[in-house]
């Protein structure tokens, strides 16, 4: 049984949002937290609320275009009877994307904005109302924060495999689009060691605008150009760690990362462990 806790919710929400900032930055999304309250004691279920908020924010990060902003805000309702926990994103209206809130245990309500989306959760301030308030239960396990991070890592690990599967399907049903993605793959791999080869360089090489390339890649392989370039760099780095007799530094520079520290940070975010630990684990397994 999961019990509610009566505690200050402001630092809880702030630290949770900050913990997701590296993941947002890796996807070129600005994530921030603000509150009109310095402190506020509320009766809530920490594990379920953290699971729901992380799920919501990560879903939005995966769907919004690069340079979008996501703001997590805590404020009073107009009648001061409730707290509003709001998550706003810019640049794209996700209101019709059911998957954004489909698996959240706490029920967020979506509202369209002129240039984005607002998702709101109402938290009662009245203790009696709080006791009777029960989050919407789903089939999603009530994971705690570290467990959910492992789920995030598993999803990240599967991105490249998913992309390969999508390309295989394109070859069968849309050969012209498959050829388009294969051309992108070649351009990225040819320029893999060039740390300056980014989404803008890819747009120039493909003679397409940033918006055109983003929309076409997102619709075909569900990844933005910048994220796809990073995915291929990391996949090659993983391959070299498994097969090549090179140092971590050499592999970092061979796959276009500007510094070893940046490579280590991004690799750990993608695969859950630093490259040195990954190599050690692979060696131990082979032995």
Residue pairs with C-beta under 8 A, 6 or more apart in sequence:
2 45
2 47
2 48
2 142
3 45
4 43
4 44
4 45
4 130
4 131
5 43
5 44
5 45
5 46
6 41
6 42
6 43
6 127
7 41
7 42
7 44
7 46
8 39
8 40
8 41
9 40
9 41
9 42
9 44
9 74
9 83
9 123
10 35
10 37
10 38
10 39
10 40
10 74
11 39
12 46
12 49
12 50
13 33
13 35
13 53
13 72
13 74
13 85
14 33
14 35
16 50
16 53
16 54
16 145
17 31
17 32
17 33
17 57
17 72
18 33
19 145
20 31
20 54
20 57
20 58
20 61
21 31
22 265
22 269
23 58
23 61
23 152
23 269
24 30
24 31
24 57
24 61
24 70
25 31
26 230
26 266
26 269
27 61
27 62
27 66
27 224
27 226
27 227
28 66
28 67
28 224
28 226
28 227
29 61
29 64
29 66
29 67
29 68
29 69
29 70
30 67
30 68
30 69
30 70
31 57
31 61
31 69
31 70
31 71
31 72
32 69
32 70
32 71
32 72
33 71
33 72
33 73
34 71
34 72
34 73
34 74
35 73
35 74
35 75
36 74
36 75
36 76
37 74
37 75
37 76
40 74
40 83
40 125
42 83
42 123
42 125
42 130
43 127
43 130
43 131
44 123
44 130
45 135
47 142
47 143
47 144
47 145
48 105
48 106
48 135
48 142
49 106
49 135
50 144
50 145
50 148
51 104
51 105
51 140
51 142
51 143
51 144
51 145
51 148
52 104
52 105
52 106
52 108
52 121
52 135
53 72
53 85
53 87
53 104
53 106
54 145
54 148
54 152
55 103
55 104
55 140
55 148
56 87
56 100
56 101
56 104
56 108
56 119
57 70
57 72
57 87
58 152
59 99
59 100
59 101
60 70
60 87
60 89
60 94
60 100
60 117
60 119
61 70
63 92
63 94
63 97
63 100
64 70
64 89
64 90
64 91
64 92
64 94
65 91
65 92
65 214
65 218
65 224
66 199
66 214
66 224
66 226
67 91
68 89
68 90
68 91
68 92
68 116
69 89
69 90
69 91
70 87
70 88
70 89
70 90
71 86
71 87
71 88
71 89
72 85
72 86
72 87
73 84
73 85
73 86
73 87
73 88
74 83
74 84
74 85
74 86
75 83
75 84
75 86
76 82
76 83
76 84
77 83
77 84
77 122
80 125
81 124
81 125
81 126
82 122
82 123
82 124
82 125
83 122
83 123
83 124
83 125
84 120
84 121
84 122
84 123
85 120
85 121
85 123
86 118
86 119
86 120
86 121
87 108
87 118
87 119
87 120
88 113
88 116
88 117
88 118
88 119
89 116
89 117
90 115
90 116
91 115
91 116
92 116
92 117
93 112
93 113
93 115
93 116
93 117
94 100
94 110
94 117
95 110
95 111
95 112
95 117
100 110
100 119
101 107
101 108
101 110
101 119
102 138
103 138
103 140
104 136
104 138
104 140
105 135
105 136
105 137
105 138
105 140
105 142
106 121
106 135
106 136
107 121
107 135
107 136
108 119
108 120
108 121
109 119
109 120
109 121
109 122
110 117
110 118
110 119
111 117
111 118
111 119
111 120
112 118
123 130
123 133
124 130
124 133
143 151
150 272
153 270
153 271
153 272
156 269
156 270
156 271
157 270
157 271
157 272
159 223
159 231
160 231
160 232
160 235
162 222
163 221
163 222
163 223
163 228
163 231
166 220
166 221
166 222
167 178
167 181
167 182
167 221
170 177
170 178
170 181
170 220
171 178
177 220
180 216
180 220
181 217
181 220
181 221
183 206
184 202
184 206
184 217
184 228
185 232
187 202
187 205
187 206
188 197
188 202
188 228
188 229
188 232
188 233
189 232
189 236
191 197
191 201
191 256
192 232
192 233
192 236
192 254
192 255
192 256
193 253
193 254
193 255
193 256
194 201
194 256
195 256
195 257
195 258
197 229
197 256
198 226
198 229
199 210
199 213
199 214
199 224
199 225
199 226
199 229
200 210
202 213
202 225
202 229
203 209
203 210
203 212
203 213
203 225
206 213
208 216
210 225
213 225
214 224
214 225
217 223
217 224
217 225
217 228
218 224
221 228
223 231
230 266
233 255
233 256
233 257
234 255
234 266
234 267
234 270
234 271
236 254
236 255
237 251
237 252
237 254
237 255
237 257
237 263
237 267
237 275
238 267
238 271
238 278
240 246
240 251
240 254
240 255
241 248
241 251
241 275
241 278
241 279
241 282
242 279
242 282
244 251
246 254
248 260
248 263
248 264
248 275
248 276
248 279
249 260
251 263
251 275
252 259
252 260
252 262
252 263
252 264
252 275
255 263
257 263
257 266
263 275
264 274
264 275
264 276
267 274
267 275
267 278
268 274
268 275
271 278
273 281
